[in-house]
Amino acid sequence: MVPDDRDAVHRELRSIKRWLVVVAILLAGVTLGTLSDLNAAPTWLGAPLLVTVFGTLLGGPIYLIVSLFREPPDTEVSP
């Protein structure tokens, strides 16, 4: 593979990983929120669960937005 193709593949993989992280965070928040609504969790888990759900709902999109505008690291291929 030529270096340009390798860089393109790495950028695509980073993009896919970024989306997978965001989806996993949102799914974890929805799952924990559902458990909380069903009263399946003990009451002492209530406050951390609430913080987790709100953190997930806010943190996932914020992470995605920040990561979209972050510049990729300089990758130079040495001969």
C-alpha positions in Angstrom: 0.0 0.0 0.0 1.2 3.5 -0.7 1.4 5.9 2.3 -1.6 7.9 1.1 -3.8 4.9 1.2 -2.5 3.9 4.6 -3.3 7.3 6.0 -6.8 7.2 4.5 -7.4 3.8 6.0 -6.2 5.0 9.5 -8.4 8.1 9.3 -11.4 6.0 8.4 -10.7 3.6 11.2 -10.4 6.5 13.7 -13.7 7.8 12.4 -15.4 4.4 12.9 -13.9 4.0 16.4 -15.2 7.5 17.3 -18.7 6.6 16.2 -18.6 3.2 18.0 -17.5 4.9 21.3 -20.4 7.4 21.0 -22.9 4.7 20.3 -21.6 2.6 23.2 -21.8 5.5 25.6 -25.4 6.3 24.5 -26.5 2.6 24.7 -25.0 2.3 28.2 -26.9 5.4 29.3 -30.2 4.1 27.9 -29.6 0.7 29.5 -28.8 2.2 32.9 -31.7 4.6 32.6 -34.1 1.7 31.8 -32.8 -0.2 34.8 -33.4 2.8 37.0 -36.9 3.3 35.7 -37.8 -0.3 36.3 -36.5 0.0 39.9 -34.2 -3.0 39.2 -31.3 -1.1 40.8 -30.9 -0.7 44.5 -31.8 2.8 45.8 -28.2 3.6 46.7 -27.4 3.4 43.0 -30.0 6.1 42.2 -27.8 9.2 42.3 -24.8 7.7 40.4 -27.2 6.2 37.9 -28.8 9.6 37.3 -25.4 11.3 37.0 -24.4 8.5 34.5 -27.5 9.0 32.4 -27.2 12.8 32.2 -23.5 12.5 31.7 -24.0 10.1 28.8 -26.7 12.2 27.2 -24.5 15.3 27.4 -21.1 13.7 27.1 -21.7 11.6 24.0 -22.7 14.4 21.7 -20.1 16.8 23.2 -17.4 14.2 22.6 -18.6 13.7 19.0 -18.6 17.4 18.3 -15.2 18.0 19.8 -13.7 15.1 18.0 -15.1 16.2 14.7 -13.4 19.5 14.9 -10.1 18.3 16.4 -7.3 18.3 13.9 -5.7 15.0 13.2 -2.1 14.5 14.3 0.6 15.2 11.8 1.6 11.9 10.3 4.7 12.1 8.2 6.0 9.0 6.4 9.8 8.8 6.6 11.5 7.4 3.5 
